[in-house]
Amino acid sequence: MTDRDKTALLDRIVTIAREAGRVILPYYQADGAIDSKHDGSPVTAADRAAELVIVAALRELTPDIPVVAEEEAAAGVVPDVSGGLFWLVDPLDGTKEFIQRRGDFTVNIGLVKDGAPVLGVVHTPVDGMVWAGIVGDGARQEDADGRRQTITVRKPDPSGLTVVASKSHRNPELEAYIATLTVKESVSRGSALKFCIVARGDADIYPRTGPTMEWDTAAGHAVLLAAGGSLTAFDGGPFRYAKPEFRNGHFIARGG
């Protein structure tokens, strides 16, 4: 795939993410239906409606690339990804933020190749922001009017780090890890937005010790890598995709 082809693909994924965001917003502004998945986590009609839009668009755009989407996977619909190239979709990441009307929820679309993310788009429907990147080709931030700005991670301040962590999933293990750092500022945000905050140079580190799935991380991981950051398992080892049940272990995302 040429650079022009990759850029055109990324632009199309941004459009798809925005389309999903427009589907979600009426549910956010009203009292959307709230159910529970088999694991007890909340799922809304907005998740399902947005996923239908994204999955249909991806299957039309790239019919030869399997799509692993959160709600389909929860229903047992999981394609064969042994070929190494597949999409990971979370139509509404940060459902608790959505339900509590906090706005920190995102649409996540990531492309994985041979166990690593290569392209990603994260969209926050409430304010219309998009973060998008192609690993090796750079990352950008785009506002609701389509104005674009290149983003890169920053070098950590020797006097102390800015840590961004989960708003809804803090636990003693996370607090213990943060206590080992020299912290100047701690920020709590929801969803994949935390990856984007590091990617655009507004924070230095995002540690995660709570449960996540691959569709939660692939898009933000790609944006972070494209902006010059890194993500490792908690022990410093590589963080790979296509794991059993698409379940992640703990990880640490870093800027420069």
Secondary structure, 3 states (H helix, E strand, C coil): CCHHHHHHHHHHHHHHHHHHHHHHHHHHHCCCCEEECCCCCEEEHHHHHHHHHHHHHHHHHCCCCCEEEHHHHHCCCCCCCCCCEEEEEEEEECHHHHHCCCCCCEEEEEEEECCEEEEEEEEECCCCEEEEEECCCEEEEECCCCCEEEECCCCCCCCCEEEEEECCCCCHHHHHHHCCCCEEEEEEECCCHHHHHHHCCCCCEEEECCCCEHHHHHHHHHHHHHCCCEEEECCCCCCCCCCHHHECCCEEEECC
